[in-house]
Amino acid sequence: MKDIRIALLDMNNNQVNQGFKNIKEISETFQQSSEENVSIKTFDVRFKNEMPDISDFDIFISSGEPGNPHEKDMNGKISSQTF
């Protein structure tokens, strides 16, 4: 049995986010259904400044940032452009 170590990177700055909840649920379903030894650890990157050590994990999955990306420009400011 192979060890598979997954790091989940929460980039939502302590804001509830359905996307990250889905990432966790999918990862946990994979863990439960896998024949391999799957471990999952979550890191609160923005709010708690937690970062995984690259050598400790095989897979890194990251959420986006809080808010609607269509409402911000590249500098994080509200854009006048609408989609």
Residue pairs with C-beta under 8 A, 6 or more apart in sequence:
1 35
1 36
1 37
2 36
2 37
3 36
3 37
3 39
3 58
4 34
4 36
4 37
4 38
4 39
4 58
4 59
5 39
5 41
5 56
5 57
5 58
5 59
6 27
6 31
6 38
6 39
6 40
6 41
6 57
6 58
6 59
6 60
6 61
7 41
7 43
7 52
7 56
7 57
7 59
7 60
7 61
8 20
8 23
8 24
8 27
8 40
8 41
8 42
8 43
8 61
8 62
9 43
9 45
9 52
9 60
9 61
9 62
9 63
10 17
10 20
10 42
10 43
10 44
10 45
10 46
10 47
10 63
11 45
11 46
11 62
11 63
11 64
11 65
12 20
12 46
12 47
12 63
12 64
12 65
12 66
13 46
13 47
13 65
13 66
14 44
14 46
14 47
15 66
17 63
17 66
19 63
19 64
20 63
23 61
23 63
24 40
24 42
27 40
27 61
28 40
30 38
31 38
31 39
31 40
41 52
41 57
43 50
43 51
43 52
44 50
45 51
45 62
46 65
52 60
70 79
70 82
70 83
71 78
71 79
72 78
72 79
73 79
